[in-house]
């Protein structure tokens, strides 16, 4: 389910008028990193949480709070 929520977030970020093109590229890359970590047998949850903090700050400021809150719930429950 987390993967699906990240896909939705990616789409919403791409469509956002409030996020610069540069920020969109950074967020897209960061979401890709989270997806890659989560696909590993032993993901580095510290990396996931650190990257998520950066995404969360940028995207929350752009008004995508609902999807951010859903994903934050999953990520905050990760062990590591």
C-alpha positions, 0 to 999 in steps of 0.5 A, spaced: 500 500 500 505 504 501 508 503 494 501 505 491 501 511 495 508 513 493 505 513 486 499 517 487 504 522 491 508 522 485 502 524 480 500 529 484 507 533 485 507 532 477 501 536 476 502 541 482 502 548 480 505 550 486 512 546 486 517 548 481 520 544 476 527 543 480 523 541 486 519 536 482 525 533 479 528 532 486 522 529 489 521 524 484 528 522 485 527 521 492 521 517 491 524 513 487 530 512 492 524 510 497 521 505 493 528 502 491 529 501 499 523 498 500 524 493 495 530 491 498 530 484 503 533 489 508 531 496 507 535 501 510 529 505 514 534 510 517 535 512 509 527 512 508 525 516 514 531 521 512 529 522 505 521 522 507 522 528 512 525 532 506 519 530 501 514 531 507 516 539 508 516 541 501 510 537 499 506 539 505 508 547 504 504 545 497 498 543 500 498 536 499 497 534 506 492 529 506 496 524 502 502 526 506 499 524 512 497 517 509 504 516 507 507 519 514 503 514 518 506 508 514 513 511 514 513 513 522 511 505 523 518 503 520 523 499 524 530 502 524 
